[in-house]
Amino acid sequence: MARIVFKFEDKRIPSKTVENVEVGLTIQDVTEDHDIHLNHNCGCVCACSTCHVYVTKGGETLPEISDREEDFIDRAINPRIDSRLGCQCIIEDPKADLEVIIPDQEQIIGHEH
């Protein structure tokens, strides 16, 4: 099963590694299941940018970015070349080894879990 290492721009939050991530889950699903704070306003339907993350390792194992996702990433705070929306990053490869940086959530007005 896949593995995701979550790191945070907010250095007060320690990194968290999630092992045995099931194929078919999104990065957003994994954050919800493991009590990792990542805002999300639209209900995970690619209609906002609040679940914006940086995929710094393993991005090639995720589905290609869609035009719609790219449009919403352009609206995110500080988008970069490795920016993705957590709700659109479906784990498809059971051997995926991802590293994800979660931007500082205090800058984002959004749904908190």
Backbone atoms as SQL, in Angstrom:
CREATE TABLE atoms (id INTEGER PRIMARY KEY, chain TEXT, resi INTEGER, resn TEXT, atom TEXT, x REAL, y REAL, z REAL);
INSERT INTO atoms VALUES
  (1, 'A', 1, 'MET', 'N', 0.830, -1.188, 0.000),
  (2, 'A', 1, 'MET', 'CA', 0.000, 0.000, 0.000),
  (3, 'A', 1, 'MET', 'C', 0.877, 1.255, 0.000),
  (4, 'A', 2, 'ALA', 'N', 0.265, 2.352, -0.415),
  (5, 'A', 2, 'ALA', 'CA', 0.994, 3.609, -0.569),
  (6, 'A', 2, 'ALA', 'C', 1.351, 4.235, 0.776),
  (7, 'A', 3, 'ARG', 'N', 2.244, 5.217, 0.693),
  (8, 'A', 3, 'ARG', 'CA', 2.728, 5.927, 1.882),
  (9, 'A', 3, 'ARG', 'C', 2.748, 7.411, 1.559),
  (10, 'A', 4, 'ILE', 'N', 2.309, 8.235, 2.530),
  (11, 'A', 4, 'ILE', 'CA', 2.354, 9.693, 2.362),
  (12, 'A', 4, 'ILE', 'C', 3.003, 10.308, 3.597),
  (13, 'A', 5, 'VAL', 'N', 4.024, 11.133, 3.359),
  (14, 'A', 5, 'VAL', 'CA', 4.630, 11.918, 4.422),
  (15, 'A', 5, 'VAL', 'C', 4.068, 13.325, 4.292),
  (16, 'A', 6, 'PHE', 'N', 3.378, 13.769, 5.329),
  (17, 'A', 6, 'PHE', 'CA', 2.828, 15.118, 5.363),
  (18, 'A', 6, 'PHE', 'C', 3.772, 16.018, 6.142),
  (19, 'A', 7, 'LYS', 'N', 4.158, 17.130, 5.509),
  (20, 'A', 7, 'LYS', 'CA', 4.957, 18.164, 6.154),
  (21, 'A', 7, 'LYS', 'C', 4.124, 19.436, 6.131),
  (22, 'A', 8, 'PHE', 'N', 4.492, 20.396, 6.954),
  (23, 'A', 8, 'PHE', 'CA', 3.669, 21.581, 7.127),
  (24, 'A', 8, 'PHE', 'C', 4.503, 22.846, 7.029),
  (25, 'A', 9, 'GLU', 'N', 3.968, 23.862, 6.336),
  (26, 'A', 9, 'GLU', 'CA', 4.639, 25.160, 6.315),
  (27, 'A', 9, 'GLU', 'C', 4.685, 25.741, 7.724),
  (28, 'A', 10, 'ASP', 'N', 3.651, 25.498, 8.500),
  (29, 'A', 10, 'ASP', 'CA', 3.622, 25.923, 9.899),
  (30, 'A', 10, 'ASP', 'C', 4.550, 24.987, 10.672),
  (31, 'A', 11, 'LYS', 'N', 5.741, 25.445, 10.970),
  (32, 'A', 11, 'LYS', 'CA', 6.777, 24.604, 11.584),
  (33, 'A', 11, 'LYS', 'C', 6.451, 24.164, 13.006),
  (34, 'A', 12, 'ARG', 'N', 5.379, 24.694, 13.576),
  (35, 'A', 12, 'ARG', 'CA', 4.956, 24.231, 14.904),
  (36, 'A', 12, 'ARG', 'C', 4.287, 22.854, 14.832),
  (37, 'A', 13, 'ILE', 'N', 3.908, 22.457, 13.622),
  (38, 'A', 13, 'ILE', 'CA', 3.224, 21.175, 13.445),
  (39, 'A', 13, 'ILE', 'C', 4.250, 20.145, 12.971),
  (40, 'A', 14, 'PRO', 'N', 4.408, 19.043, 13.697),
  (41, 'A', 14, 'PRO', 'CA', 5.383, 18.026, 13.277),
  (42, 'A', 14, 'PRO', 'C', 4.900, 17.245, 12.051),
  (43, 'A', 15, 'SER', 'N', 5.853, 16.749, 11.293),
  (44, 'A', 15, 'SER', 'CA', 5.531, 15.903, 10.143),
  (45, 'A', 15, 'SER', 'C', 4.771, 14.672, 10.609),
  (46, 'A', 16, 'LYS', 'N', 3.977, 14.131, 9.701),
  (47, 'A', 16, 'LYS', 'CA', 3.215, 12.922, 10.010),
  (48, 'A', 16, 'LYS', 'C', 3.267, 11.991, 8.811),
  (49, 'A', 17, 'THR', 'N', 3.611, 10.733, 9.054),
  (50, 'A', 17, 'THR', 'CA', 3.668, 9.729, 7.994),
  (51, 'A', 17, 'THR', 'C', 2.469, 8.813, 8.117),
  (52, 'A', 18, 'VAL', 'N', 1.798, 8.611, 6.990),
  (53, 'A', 18, 'VAL', 'CA', 0.659, 7.690, 6.948),
  (54, 'A', 18, 'VAL', 'C', 1.044, 6.538, 6.031),
  (55, 'A', 19, 'GLU', 'N', 1.081, 5.353, 6.597),
  (56, 'A', 19, 'GLU', 'CA', 1.422, 4.133, 5.855),
  (57, 'A', 19, 'GLU', 'C', 0.134, 3.423, 5.438),
  (58, 'A', 20, 'ASN', 'N', 0.257, 2.490, 4.529),
  (59, 'A', 20, 'ASN', 'CA', -0.851, 1.621, 4.116),
  (60, 'A', 20, 'ASN', 'C', -2.058, 2.398, 3.605),
  (61, 'A', 21, 'VAL', 'N', -1.803, 3.410, 2.769),
  (62, 'A', 21, 'VAL', 'CA', -2.872, 4.197, 2.167),
  (63, 'A', 21, 'VAL', 'C', -3.496, 3.372, 1.037),
  (64, 'A', 22, 'GLU', 'N', -4.789, 3.225, 1.093),
  (65, 'A', 22, 'GLU', 'CA', -5.501, 2.413, 0.107),
  (66, 'A', 22, 'GLU', 'C', -5.613, 3.120, -1.234),
  (67, 'A', 23, 'VAL', 'N', -5.510, 2.358, -2.304),
  (68, 'A', 23, 'VAL', 'CA', -5.746, 2.858, -3.650),
  (69, 'A', 23, 'VAL', 'C', -7.195, 3.330, -3.728),
  (70, 'A', 24, 'GLY', 'N', -7.407, 4.449, -4.405),
  (71, 'A', 24, 'GLY', 'CA', -8.745, 5.001, -4.569),
  (72, 'A', 24, 'GLY', 'C', -9.038, 6.165, -3.649),
  (73, 'A', 25, 'LEU', 'N', -8.256, 6.320, -2.584),
  (74, 'A', 25, 'LEU', 'CA', -8.424, 7.463, -1.695),
  (75, 'A', 25, 'LEU', 'C', -7.719, 8.675, -2.292),
  (76, 'A', 26, 'THR', 'N', -8.178, 9.854, -1.918),
  (77, 'A', 26, 'THR', 'CA', -7.489, 11.079, -2.311),
  (78, 'A', 26, 'THR', 'C', -6.618, 11.549, -1.149),
  (79, 'A', 27, 'ILE', 'N', -5.714, 12.455, -1.441),
  (80, 'A', 27, 'ILE', 'CA', -4.926, 13.062, -0.367),
  (81, 'A', 27, 'ILE', 'C', -5.866, 13.708, 0.649),
  (82, 'A', 28, 'GLN', 'N', -6.932, 14.345, 0.187),
  (83, 'A', 28, 'GLN', 'CA', -7.910, 14.950, 1.086),
  (84, 'A', 28, 'GLN', 'C', -8.543, 13.897, 1.989),
  (85, 'A', 29, 'ASP', 'N', -8.905, 12.732, 1.430),
  (86, 'A', 29, 'ASP', 'CA', -9.466, 11.640, 2.234),
  (87, 'A', 29, 'ASP', 'C', -8.502, 11.228, 3.348),
  (88, 'A', 30, 'VAL', 'N', -7.239, 11.116, 2.993),
  (89, 'A', 30, 'VAL', 'CA', -6.232, 10.670, 3.958),
  (90, 'A', 30, 'VAL', 'C', -6.097, 11.687, 5.089),
  (91, 'A', 31, 'THR', 'N', -6.133, 12.975, 4.762),
  (92, 'A', 31, 'THR', 'CA', -6.052, 13.981, 5.829),
  (93, 'A', 31, 'THR', 'C', -7.249, 13.861, 6.769),
  (94, 'A', 32, 'GLU', 'N', -8.414, 13.636, 6.217),
  (95, 'A', 32, 'GLU', 'CA', -9.618, 13.488, 7.043),
  (96, 'A', 32, 'GLU', 'C', -9.531, 12.257, 7.936),
  (97, 'A', 33, 'ASP', 'N', -9.069, 11.160, 7.377),
  (98, 'A', 33, 'ASP', 'CA', -9.011, 9.884, 8.109),
  (99, 'A', 33, 'ASP', 'C', -7.948, 9.870, 9.206),
  (100, 'A', 34, 'HIS', 'N', -6.953, 10.779, 9.105),
  (101, 'A', 34, 'HIS', 'CA', -5.825, 10.745, 10.042),
  (102, 'A', 34, 'HIS', 'C', -5.654, 12.047, 10.822),
  (103, 'A', 35, 'ASP', 'N', -6.741, 12.800, 10.935),
  (104, 'A', 35, 'ASP', 'CA', -6.766, 14.009, 11.753),
  (105, 'A', 35, 'ASP', 'C', -5.641, 14.981, 11.395),
  (106, 'A', 36, 'ILE', 'N', -5.476, 15.197, 10.100),
  (107, 'A', 36, 'ILE', 'CA', -4.501, 16.161, 9.581),
  (108, 'A', 36, 'ILE', 'C', -5.306, 17.334, 9.037),
  (109, 'A', 37, 'HIS', 'N', -5.052, 18.525, 9.559),
  (110, 'A', 37, 'HIS', 'CA', -5.864, 19.681, 9.195),
  (111, 'A', 37, 'HIS', 'C', -5.542, 20.160, 7.776),
  (112, 'A', 38, 'LEU', 'N', -6.565, 20.099, 6.907),
  (113, 'A', 38, 'LEU', 'CA', -6.493, 20.656, 5.560),
  (114, 'A', 38, 'LEU', 'C', -7.879, 21.205, 5.252),
  (115, 'A', 39, 'ASN', 'N', -7.970, 22.523, 5.095),
  (116, 'A', 39, 'ASN', 'CA', -9.269, 23.141, 4.811),
  (117, 'A', 39, 'ASN', 'C', -9.872, 22.567, 3.536),
  (118, 'A', 40, 'HIS', 'N', -11.195, 22.632, 3.465),
  (119, 'A', 40, 'HIS', 'CA', -11.912, 22.208, 2.261),
  (120, 'A', 40, 'HIS', 'C', -13.314, 22.802, 2.305),
  (121, 'A', 41, 'ASN', 'N', -13.626, 23.627, 1.328),
  (122, 'A', 41, 'ASN', 'CA', -14.904, 24.325, 1.314),
  (123, 'A', 41, 'ASN', 'C', -15.938, 23.729, 0.376),
  (124, 'A', 42, 'CYS', 'N', -15.525, 23.126, -0.713),
  (125, 'A', 42, 'CYS', 'CA', -16.482, 22.774, -1.769),
  (126, 'A', 42, 'CYS', 'C', -16.994, 21.342, -1.691),
  (127, 'A', 43, 'GLY', 'N', -16.596, 20.613, -0.679),
  (128, 'A', 43, 'GLY', 'CA', -17.053, 19.224, -0.600),
  (129, 'A', 43, 'GLY', 'C', -16.288, 18.304, -1.524),
  (130, 'A', 44, 'CYS', 'N', -15.082, 18.688, -1.862),
  (131, 'A', 44, 'CYS', 'CA', -14.172, 17.849, -2.666),
  (132, 'A', 44, 'CYS', 'C', -14.663, 17.615, -4.093),
  (133, 'A', 45, 'VAL', 'N', -15.198, 18.667, -4.716),
  (134, 'A', 45, 'VAL', 'CA', -15.685, 18.542, -6.097),
  (135, 'A', 45, 'VAL', 'C', -14.929, 19.448, -7.070),
  (136, 'A', 46, 'CYS', 'N', -13.736, 19.891, -6.663),
  (137, 'A', 46, 'CYS', 'CA', -12.892, 20.734, -7.514),
  (138, 'A', 46, 'CYS', 'C', -13.610, 22.033, -7.900),
  (139, 'A', 47, 'ALA', 'N', -14.108, 22.728, -6.861),
  (140, 'A', 47, 'ALA', 'CA', -14.802, 23.986, -7.094),
  (141, 'A', 47, 'ALA', 'C', -14.233, 25.133, -6.257),
  (142, 'A', 48, 'CYS', 'N', -13.072, 24.899, -5.635),
  (143, 'A', 48, 'CYS', 'CA', -12.403, 25.955, -4.874),
  (144, 'A', 48, 'CYS', 'C', -10.919, 25.600, -4.810),
  (145, 'A', 49, 'SER', 'N', -10.166, 26.320, -4.013),
  (146, 'A', 49, 'SER', 'CA', -8.728, 26.020, -3.905),
  (147, 'A', 49, 'SER', 'C', -8.300, 25.840, -2.453),
  (148, 'A', 50, 'THR', 'N', -9.231, 25.612, -1.539),
  (149, 'A', 50, 'THR', 'CA', -8.877, 25.574, -0.126),
  (150, 'A', 50, 'THR', 'C', -8.103, 24.324, 0.271),
  (151, 'A', 51, 'CYS', 'N', -8.152, 23.253, -0.522),
  (152, 'A', 51, 'CYS', 'CA', -7.386, 22.042, -0.197),
  (153, 'A', 51, 'CYS', 'C', -6.057, 21.998, -0.952),
  (154, 'A', 52, 'HIS', 'N', -5.562, 23.165, -1.319),
  (155, 'A', 52, 'HIS', 'CA', -4.300, 23.298, -2.047),
  (156, 'A', 52, 'HIS', 'C', -3.137, 22.731, -1.239),
  (157, 'A', 53, 'VAL', 'N', -2.320, 21.901, -1.890),
  (158, 'A', 53, 'VAL', 'CA', -1.122, 21.323, -1.276),
  (159, 'A', 53, 'VAL', 'C', 0.018, 21.367, -2.295),
  (160, 'A', 54, 'TYR', 'N', 1.225, 21.103, -1.804),
  (161, 'A', 54, 'TYR', 'CA', 2.390, 20.945, -2.677),
  (162, 'A', 54, 'TYR', 'C', 2.801, 19.476, -2.621),
  (163, 'A', 55, 'VAL', 'N', 2.858, 18.830, -3.766),
  (164, 'A', 55, 'VAL', 'CA', 3.305, 17.438, -3.839),
  (165, 'A', 55, 'VAL', 'C', 4.771, 17.482, -4.273),
  (166, 'A', 56, 'THR', 'N', 5.670, 17.326, -3.306),
  (167, 'A', 56, 'THR', 'CA', 7.097, 17.512, -3.566),
  (168, 'A', 56, 'THR', 'C', 7.817, 16.216, -3.915),
  (169, 'A', 57, 'LYS', 'N', 7.142, 15.084, -3.743),
  (170, 'A', 57, 'LYS', 'CA', 7.731, 13.796, -4.103),
  (171, 'A', 57, 'LYS', 'C', 6.607, 12.848, -4.484),
  (172, 'A', 58, 'GLY', 'N', 6.798, 12.112, -5.567),
  (173, 'A', 58, 'GLY', 'CA', 5.847, 11.086, -5.974),
  (174, 'A', 58, 'GLY', 'C', 4.699, 11.583, -6.827),
  (175, 'A', 59, 'GLY', 'N', 4.736, 12.832, -7.231),
  (176, 'A', 59, 'GLY', 'CA', 3.647, 13.391, -8.036),
  (177, 'A', 59, 'GLY', 'C', 3.387, 12.647, -9.326),
  (178, 'A', 60, 'GLU', 'N', 4.415, 11.993, -9.846),
  (179, 'A', 60, 'GLU', 'CA', 4.253, 11.251, -11.102),
  (180, 'A', 60, 'GLU', 'C', 3.347, 10.030, -10.937),
  (181, 'A', 61, 'THR', 'N', 3.082, 9.617, -9.705),
  (182, 'A', 61, 'THR', 'CA', 2.200, 8.464, -9.467),
  (183, 'A', 61, 'THR', 'C', 0.734, 8.879, -9.351),
  (184, 'A', 62, 'LEU', 'N', 0.466, 10.181, -9.390),
  (185, 'A', 62, 'LEU', 'CA', -0.903, 10.693, -9.291),
  (186, 'A', 62, 'LEU', 'C', -1.468, 10.934, -10.687),
  (187, 'A', 63, 'PRO', 'N', -2.796, 11.018, -10.792),
  (188, 'A', 63, 'PRO', 'CA', -3.393, 11.338, -12.094),
  (189, 'A', 63, 'PRO', 'C', -2.900, 12.695, -12.584),
  (190, 'A', 64, 'GLU', 'N', -2.847, 12.838, -13.884),
  (191, 'A', 64, 'GLU', 'CA', -2.434, 14.105, -14.478),
  (192, 'A', 64, 'GLU', 'C', -3.405, 15.205, -14.061),
  (193, 'A', 65, 'ILE', 'N', -2.887, 16.387, -13.878),
  (194, 'A', 65, 'ILE', 'CA', -3.711, 17.520, -13.473),
  (195, 'A', 65, 'ILE', 'C', -4.688, 17.878, -14.589),
  (196, 'A', 66, 'SER', 'N', -5.942, 18.110, -14.229),
  (197, 'A', 66, 'SER', 'CA', -6.957, 18.482, -15.216),
  (198, 'A', 66, 'SER', 'C', -6.940, 19.995, -15.428),
  (199, 'A', 67, 'ASP', 'N', -7.548, 20.436, -16.527),
  (200, 'A', 67, 'ASP', 'CA', -7.649, 21.874, -16.786),
  (201, 'A', 67, 'ASP', 'C', -8.431, 22.568, -15.670),
  (202, 'A', 68, 'ARG', 'N', -9.494, 21.921, -15.192),
  (203, 'A', 68, 'ARG', 'CA', -10.312, 22.497, -14.125),
  (204, 'A', 68, 'ARG', 'C', -9.489, 22.666, -12.844),
  (205, 'A', 69, 'GLU', 'N', -8.734, 21.611, -12.473),
  (206, 'A', 69, 'GLU', 'CA', -7.896, 21.708, -11.271),
  (207, 'A', 69, 'GLU', 'C', -6.868, 22.822, -11.430),
  (208, 'A', 70, 'GLU', 'N', -6.267, 22.898, -12.593),
  (209, 'A', 70, 'GLU', 'CA', -5.265, 23.932, -12.839),
  (210, 'A', 70, 'GLU', 'C', -5.865, 25.334, -12.709),
  (211, 'A', 71, 'ASP', 'N', -7.086, 25.515, -13.176),
  (212, 'A', 71, 'ASP', 'CA', -7.759, 26.809, -13.053),
  (213, 'A', 71, 'ASP', 'C', -7.929, 27.202, -11.589),
  (214, 'A', 72, 'PHE', 'N', -8.310, 26.242, -10.737),
  (215, 'A', 72, 'PHE', 'CA', -8.506, 26.557, -9.333),
  (216, 'A', 72, 'PHE', 'C', -7.173, 26.727, -8.596),
  (217, 'A', 73, 'ILE', 'N', -6.153, 26.013, -9.001),
  (218, 'A', 73, 'ILE', 'CA', -4.830, 26.198, -8.390),
  (219, 'A', 73, 'ILE', 'C', -4.338, 27.625, -8.626),
  (220, 'A', 74, 'ASP', 'N', -4.648, 28.175, -9.786),
  (221, 'A', 74, 'ASP', 'CA', -4.258, 29.557, -10.075),
  (222, 'A', 74, 'ASP', 'C', -4.863, 30.541, -9.069),
  (223, 'A', 75, 'ARG', 'N', -5.943, 30.165, -8.395),
  (224, 'A', 75, 'ARG', 'CA', -6.597, 31.021, -7.407),
  (225, 'A', 75, 'ARG', 'C', -6.078, 30.782, -5.990),
  (226, 'A', 76, 'ALA', 'N', -5.239, 29.786, -5.825),
  (227, 'A', 76, 'ALA', 'CA', -4.709, 29.441, -4.497),
  (228, 'A', 76, 'ALA', 'C', -3.663, 30.464, -4.053),
  (229, 'A', 77, 'ILE', 'N', -3.382, 30.462, -2.748),
  (230, 'A', 77, 'ILE', 'CA', -2.320, 31.306, -2.214),
  (231, 'A', 77, 'ILE', 'C', -0.979, 30.664, -2.552),
  (232, 'A', 78, 'ASN', 'N', -0.091, 31.418, -3.173),
  (233, 'A', 78, 'ASN', 'CA', 1.267, 30.980, -3.515),
  (234, 'A', 78, 'ASN', 'C', 1.330, 29.676, -4.320),
  (235, 'A', 79, 'PRO', 'N', 0.644, 29.598, -5.457),
  (236, 'A', 79, 'PRO', 'CA', 0.761, 28.372, -6.262),
  (237, 'A', 79, 'PRO', 'C', 2.175, 28.202, -6.811),
  (238, 'A', 80, 'ARG', 'N', 2.577, 26.949, -6.948),
  (239, 'A', 80, 'ARG', 'CA', 3.898, 26.609, -7.485),
  (240, 'A', 80, 'ARG', 'C', 3.731, 25.494, -8.521),
  (241, 'A', 81, 'ILE', 'N', 4.809, 25.121, -9.126),
  (242, 'A', 81, 'ILE', 'CA', 4.785, 24.070, -10.149),
  (243, 'A', 81, 'ILE', 'C', 4.330, 22.731, -9.563),
  (244, 'A', 82, 'ASP', 'N', 4.568, 22.502, -8.268),
  (245, 'A', 82, 'ASP', 'CA', 4.175, 21.234, -7.643),
  (246, 'A', 82, 'ASP', 'C', 2.847, 21.334, -6.894),
  (247, 'A', 83, 'SER', 'N', 2.076, 22.401, -7.158),
  (248, 'A', 83, 'SER', 'CA', 0.776, 22.585, -6.520),
  (249, 'A', 83, 'SER', 'C', -0.253, 21.606, -7.074),
  (250, 'A', 84, 'ARG', 'N', -1.080, 21.107, -6.175),
  (251, 'A', 84, 'ARG', 'CA', -2.227, 20.259, -6.535),
  (252, 'A', 84, 'ARG', 'C', -3.357, 20.565, -5.563),
  (253, 'A', 85, 'LEU', 'N', -4.538, 20.093, -5.895),
  (254, 'A', 85, 'LEU', 'CA', -5.665, 20.137, -4.972),
  (255, 'A', 85, 'LEU', 'C', -5.787, 18.758, -4.351),
  (256, 'A', 86, 'GLY', 'N', -5.809, 18.707, -3.027),
  (257, 'A', 86, 'GLY', 'CA', -5.854, 17.430, -2.327),
  (258, 'A', 86, 'GLY', 'C', -7.038, 16.570, -2.724),
  (259, 'A', 87, 'CYS', 'N', -8.157, 17.207, -3.066),
  (260, 'A', 87, 'CYS', 'CA', -9.358, 16.453, -3.430),
  (261, 'A', 87, 'CYS', 'C', -9.247, 15.791, -4.794),
  (262, 'A', 88, 'GLN', 'N', -8.280, 16.206, -5.593),
  (263, 'A', 88, 'GLN', 'CA', -8.134, 15.663, -6.942),
  (264, 'A', 88, 'GLN', 'C', -6.976, 14.679, -7.077),
  (265, 'A', 89, 'CYS', 'N', -6.206, 14.520, -6.035),
  (266, 'A', 89, 'CYS', 'CA', -5.035, 13.633, -6.054),
  (267, 'A', 89, 'CYS', 'C', -5.443, 12.242, -5.580),
  (268, 'A', 90, 'ILE', 'N', -5.855, 11.419, -6.511),
  (269, 'A', 90, 'ILE', 'CA', -6.301, 10.063, -6.196),
  (270, 'A', 90, 'ILE', 'C', -5.093, 9.127, -6.197),
  (271, 'A', 91, 'ILE', 'N', -4.972, 8.351, -5.133),
  (272, 'A', 91, 'ILE', 'CA', -3.890, 7.377, -5.044),
  (273, 'A', 91, 'ILE', 'C', -4.251, 6.209, -5.953),
  (274, 'A', 92, 'GLU', 'N', -3.498, 6.041, -7.018),
  (275, 'A', 92, 'GLU', 'CA', -3.759, 4.971, -7.985),
  (276, 'A', 92, 'GLU', 'C', -2.708, 3.871, -7.928),
  (277, 'A', 93, 'ASP', 'N', -1.523, 4.201, -7.468),
  (278, 'A', 93, 'ASP', 'CA', -0.409, 3.254, -7.437),
  (279, 'A', 93, 'ASP', 'C', -0.218, 2.753, -6.008),
  (280, 'A', 94, 'PRO', 'N', -0.382, 1.453, -5.774),
  (281, 'A', 94, 'PRO', 'CA', -0.233, 0.934, -4.422),
  (282, 'A', 94, 'PRO', 'C', 1.183, 1.088, -3.866),
  (283, 'A', 95, 'LYS', 'N', 2.158, 1.364, -4.725),
  (284, 'A', 95, 'LYS', 'CA', 3.537, 1.551, -4.274),
  (285, 'A', 95, 'LYS', 'C', 3.933, 3.025, -4.222),
  (286, 'A', 96, 'ALA', 'N', 2.950, 3.908, -4.351),
  (287, 'A', 96, 'ALA', 'CA', 3.236, 5.347, -4.323),
  (288, 'A', 96, 'ALA', 'C', 3.902, 5.723, -3.003),
  (289, 'A', 97, 'ASP', 'N', 4.907, 6.584, -3.104),
  (290, 'A', 97, 'ASP', 'CA', 5.617, 7.103, -1.938),
  (291, 'A', 97, 'ASP', 'C', 5.624, 8.623, -2.100),
  (292, 'A', 98, 'LEU', 'N', 4.685, 9.287, -1.453),
  (293, 'A', 98, 'LEU', 'CA', 4.458, 10.707, -1.652),
  (294, 'A', 98, 'LEU', 'C', 4.965, 11.540, -0.487),
  (295, 'A', 99, 'GLU', 'N', 5.370, 12.750, -0.813),
  (296, 'A', 99, 'GLU', 'CA', 5.651, 13.760, 0.202),
  (297, 'A', 99, 'GLU', 'C', 4.790, 14.968, -0.150),
  (298, 'A', 100, 'VAL', 'N', 4.000, 15.412, 0.819),
  (299, 'A', 100, 'VAL', 'CA', 3.045, 16.497, 0.614),
  (300, 'A', 100, 'VAL', 'C', 3.293, 17.575, 1.659),
  (301, 'A', 101, 'ILE', 'N', 3.393, 18.814, 1.203),
  (302, 'A', 101, 'ILE', 'CA', 3.504, 19.942, 2.119),
  (303, 'A', 101, 'ILE', 'C', 2.154, 20.637, 2.166),
  (304, 'A', 102, 'ILE', 'N', 1.642, 20.803, 3.377),
  (305, 'A', 102, 'ILE', 'CA', 0.380, 21.502, 3.572),
  (306, 'A', 102, 'ILE', 'C', 0.690, 22.963, 3.901),
  (307, 'A', 103, 'PRO', 'N', 0.184, 23.886, 3.050),
  (308, 'A', 103, 'PRO', 'CA', 0.417, 25.307, 3.318),
  (309, 'A', 103, 'PRO', 'C', -0.172, 25.719, 4.667),
  (310, 'A', 104, 'ASP', 'N', 0.298, 26.838, 5.165),
  (311, 'A', 104, 'ASP', 'CA', -0.177, 27.377, 6.432),
  (312, 'A', 104, 'ASP', 'C', -1.685, 27.602, 6.339),
  (313, 'A', 105, 'GLN', 'N', -2.437, 26.846, 7.114),
  (314, 'A', 105, 'GLN', 'CA', -3.897, 26.894, 7.047),
  (315, 'A', 105, 'GLN', 'C', -4.493, 28.140, 7.693),
  (316, 'A', 106, 'GLU', 'N', -3.713, 28.876, 8.462),
  (317, 'A', 106, 'GLU', 'CA', -4.212, 30.109, 9.073),
  (318, 'A', 106, 'GLU', 'C', -4.461, 31.198, 8.030),
  (319, 'A', 107, 'GLN', 'N', -3.845, 31.068, 6.865),
  (320, 'A', 107, 'GLN', 'CA', -4.036, 32.049, 5.801),
  (321, 'A', 107, 'GLN', 'C', -5.281, 31.777, 4.985),
  (322, 'A', 108, 'ILE', 'N', -5.916, 30.633, 5.186),
  (323, 'A', 108, 'ILE', 'CA', -7.017, 30.187, 4.343),
  (324, 'A', 108, 'ILE', 'C', -8.312, 30.200, 5.140),
  (325, 'A', 109, 'ILE', 'N', -9.303, 30.871, 4.605),
  (326, 'A', 109, 'ILE', 'CA', -10.615, 30.826, 5.233),
  (327, 'A', 109, 'ILE', 'C', -11.310, 29.602, 4.674),
  (328, 'A', 110, 'GLY', 'N', -11.615, 28.655, 5.540),
  (329, 'A', 110, 'GLY', 'CA', -12.229, 27.439, 5.030),
  (330, 'A', 110, 'GLY', 'C', -12.818, 26.585, 6.113),
  (331, 'A', 111, 'HIS', 'N', -13.438, 25.526, 5.655),
  (332, 'A', 111, 'HIS', 'CA', -14.063, 24.548, 6.552),
  (333, 'A', 111, 'HIS', 'C', -12.970, 23.847, 7.334),
  (334, 'A', 112, 'GLU', 'N', -13.120, 23.830, 8.629),
  (335, 'A', 112, 'GLU', 'CA', -12.178, 23.099, 9.491),
  (336, 'A', 112, 'GLU', 'C', -12.852, 21.844, 9.977),
  (337, 'A', 113, 'HIS', 'N', -12.105, 20.765, 10.063),
  (338, 'A', 113, 'HIS', 'CA', -12.692, 19.507, 10.568),
  (339, 'A', 113, 'HIS', 'C', -12.319, 19.300, 11.996);
